[in-house]
């Protein structure tokens, strides 16, 4: 593996702007088991920040009065690609189909499911298997503040 310029480099956190801090903390805690590390006020810029942690990884949440919601194109994985910049955060699980069904049952907004290699993400009203659908390989959903989050099948990526 190449060391690049920083041989001690490791992932640390991802930052997400949220519309309601309490709602966002509850969502990330209940859905993914993140724990609140700390909260602070950035008075100079009128912003609340919170760090959540799980297994050595952190999510930094920002709530700022007057922030605007993401444009509609940013809320779907296929059209989000029309805008440069950060796309999403992704987590891996062994069984994406089970994750899809769990999220759907909880009322989480799933906005795309991939059911085959090379097949684009498709929106589905109900992700449960019906005898025709293949098990999900990956999915995208929106968090409490409309941030795209991906769940991918762990076995598709090797360390």
Secondary structure, DSSP 8 states (H G I E B T S, - for coil): ---TT-TT----EEEEE-S-HHHHHHHHHHHH--EEEEEEEEGGGTEEEEEEEETTEEEEEEEETT-----GGGGSHHHHTTS-S---EEEEES-HHHHHHHHHHTT-EEEEEE-STT---B--S--S--SSS---SEEEEE-TT--EEEEEEGGG---
